[in-house]
Structure formats: structure tokens, C-alpha cells
């Protein structure tokens, strides 16, 4: 079970996506209340019944929105984190729903036992909606990323033999006692390892590795070009060395020459994918 909880899960990175998904979650709650009328809702009689039920949609949508905004800066996210987030959403929504119901609908005395009933109602209503939310988001991102990866990979395969002919720039790397010059077409990638970077490049048809004491950000400042870009907090890649691209719900992975495999952080997707498309046309 713990290994399942540690499995990576995509989180929202776009404010637009957060807003739209939160509105959708809130509307699903409202539709569920109207269609199925659970927890005695069918016995509730009021000329503005459906209008009075709508604030529950706002409450749940706001809870989703606030939770998504609070985690947007987290780098690592997994299923366990997502489940904890959902638990927090249901807890906060149950508290707000309880006060709304008590003050504006039922007009009963505030008590912890009454809140427990509302908490159980929110669990019964929120768990299926949260499950739909999690699964639909996972399937949607998986489909989008797989389709994009397939399109870009086909494009890369069609230009496999024309990627280095026009690259003449020399990348100059200077760190401590190390001074290295690499032609751009020979640079493959660099990986950060705390205060060091492993630099991979080809020389006379062979892949070589050089470990240099330098931060990844400092290295990027020295070698960044139109094709040499950072794609992950731990990687710099020469996009002209990318042979294929694979995608899943978590994002993308770049496959380079000589079986190098590099992840693309979600925060870099908007930079890397358009660059891959443009470099091979």
C-alpha cells in the first residue's frame, strides 16, 4: 500500500487549469445534489430549493481551488499526497457546509454531533466526486501526453539525419581548474549531482563523461543556446540529440542517442515541447 501511495501523480501547474478543474468539481457536486437528492434533500421543501443548494457547489469548488493553489509550488507529488489533499478538501468543505446549513437552511443549534453528521454527508458525497476527479485528470493527462509524444517522435524520426550539420557553436565551460570546449553538436546532456555536474558529450564517435564542480544553473548560464536547454531541475539537454519522446500522465521523457533517458519537469513542458517541434522543421 505504501508503494502505491508513493507512485507519482500529476498536479496542477496552471492557474487556468486549477480554476477550470475547481469549477468542474463544484458543478459535479451541485448536479449530484439535484439529480440524486441524497441525505434527505428530497424532503426539503422551499420555493428556492435549488438556489439554496447552489452554495454547496461554491463551497466545494472553493475548497478544491484553495487546496490546488496551496500545493502549486510543491515539486514532488504522489498518490499519497493527492489523497491527503483530498482529505483536506473534504474536511474544509464539511466545516463550511455545516455552518452554511446551520445558519441559512436548518437553523439548528450549533453542536459537534450535528457537525459529525455533516462530515459524514460530505464524505459520502465527496469521495465519489473526488474519485471521478482523480481518475479523469489522470486519464486526460495520459492521453494528451501520449498523443503529443507520438506526434513529436514521428517528427523527430523524419529528421534524424539532419540535426547537426548547421551547429557550429563552441560551448565554453569554465569551473575551478576546468576549462572545456565542446562543439554544440557534440554536447549530449548534463546531470546535476549536488555541487557537481556530470557532463556527457561525444568525441571521435564515443560518449565521454566529465564530472565538474559546478552548479547546474551556473553551467546553464555558460552553455545555453537555442537547442541546449534545461528540462528538469537536475538536467540540461541538447534537444538536437533527442531521438524520441514518450509521455504518460506524469509528463514526458526524452530519449537521446546511446540510450540516455531524461525526464521533463512539468514546469518545463511549455518550453521543451515547442522547441522540439521547431528544431526539426
C-alpha positions, -999 to 999 in steps of 0.1 A, spaced: 0 0 0 28 24 9 45 17 -25 12 26 -42 9 59 -23 45 68 -34 36 64 -71 40 98 -89 8 117 -96 5 148 -118 -6 180 -100 -19 212 -115 7 237 -127 -15 262 -145 -38 287 -127 -63 283 -156 -63 246 -152 -68 249 -114 -97 273 -119 -115 251 -145 -110 219 -126 -123 235 -94 -154 249 -111 -160 214 -126 -157 197 -93 -181 222 -77 -206 218 -105 -204 180 -102 -214 184 -65 -244 206 -75 -255 182 -102 -253 152 -78 -274 171 -53 -301 180 -78 -303 146 -96 -300 122 -67 -311 145 -38 -293 124 -11 -294 128 27 -330 139 29 -326 166 3 -358 153 -15 -378 161 16 -365 196 18 -393 220 7 -386 255 -3 -396 277 -33 -359 285 -38 -346 250 -30 -322 246 -59 -309 281 -54 -302 273 -17 -284 241 -28 -260 260 -51 -237 274 -24 -226 239 -17 -212 239 -52 -194 272 -44 -181 257 -11 -166 226 -26 -153 244 -57 -136 269 -34 -121 241 -13 -107 225 -44 -93 258 -56 -77 268 -23 -61 233 -20 -47 233 -55 -32 268 -51 -16 258 -18 3 229 -34 13 245 -68 49 252 -56 55 216 -44 79 199 -67 73 162 -59 38 149 -58 24 114 -55 -8 95 -49 -4 97 -11 0 134 -13 -31 137 -36 -52 116 -12 -41 138 17 -51 168 -3 -85 154 -10 -90 146 27 -82 183 35 -106 194 8 -134 173 23 -126 184 58 -127 221 50 -158 217 28 -176 199 56 -169 227 81 -181 254 57 -211 233 46 -220 228 83 -220 265 91 -240 273 59 -266 246 66 -269 256 102 -272 293 97 -292 295 65 -311 263 60 -318 241 90 -314 268 117 -305 242 143 -282 247 173 -245 245 167 -231 213 181 -203 189 174 -227 159 170 -245 178 142 -212 186 126 -203 149 126 -235 142 106 -225 169 80 -189 155 79 -203 120 71 -226 135 44 -196 153 29 -176 121 29 -204 102 12 -208 129 -14 -172 140 -18 -155 106 -21 -172 96 -54 -167 131 -68 -130 131 -57 -125 96 -73 -140 108 -106 -118 139 -104 -86 120 -98 -92 93 -124 -105 117 -151 -75 140 -146 -51 111 -148 -67 97 -179 -69 131 -196 -32 140 -190 -21 105 -200 -40 107 -233 -27 142 -241 9 135 -233 9 102 -252 -6 118 -283 19 147 -282 48 123 -276 38 102 -306 35 132 -329 68 147 -318 86 113 -321 73 109 -357 86 143 -365 120 136 -349 123 103 -368 117 121 -401 146 144 -395 170 120 -378 199 127 -402 197 165 -404 202 176 -368 239 186 -365 250 199 -398 243 235 -391 255 236 -354 290 253 -353 289 270 -319 315 260 -294 303 257 -258 329 270 -233 327 256 -198 348 271 -171 348 259 -135 376 259 -109 406 244 -127 385 230 -156 383 247 -190 364 227 -215 354 234 -251 327 213 -267 311 218 -301 274 222 -297 266 192 -319 287 170 -296 271 180 -264 246 155 -252 234 164 -217 244 173 -182 232 159 -149 234 177 -115 247 159 -85 246 183 -56 276 206 -61 288 187 -92 276 181 -127 282 151 -149 287 164 -185 281 139 -213 295 146 -248 307 127 -279 343 127 -291 355 106 -320 323 87 -321 324 77 -284 304 91 -255 325 106 -227 317 117 -192 333 145 -173 325 154 -137 329 191 -129 324 210 -97 298 235 -108 261 241 -102 236 233 -129 224 269 -131 259 282 -135 266 256 -162 234 266 -180 244 302 -180 276 293 -198 263 269 -224 226 277 -231 217 280 -268 186 276 -289 189 239 -286 207 234 -252 181 239 -226 172 229 -190 144 204 -190 144 193 -153 158 206 -120 186 181 -124 192 180 -162 203 201 -192 198 186 -226 208 192 -262 174 190 -279 191 182 -312 202 149 -296 166 138 -288 156 108 -309 122 101 -294 97 113 -268 75 93 -245 46 106 -225 23 95 -196 2 112 -170 32 124 -151 48 141 -181 74 133 -207 107 116 -210 134 124 -236 153 95 -253 187 105 -266 214 89 -285 232 60 -268 201 52 -247 201 83 -225 167 88 -209 159 122 -193 127 133 -176 110 166 -184 96 185 -154 60 197 -158 72 233 -153 95 229 -184 69 213 -207 58 246 -222 94 253 -232 107 219 -243 78 206 -265 75 237 -287 113 238 -290 114 201 -301 88 208 -328 106 239 -341 141 225 -341 133 197 -365 113 216 -391 
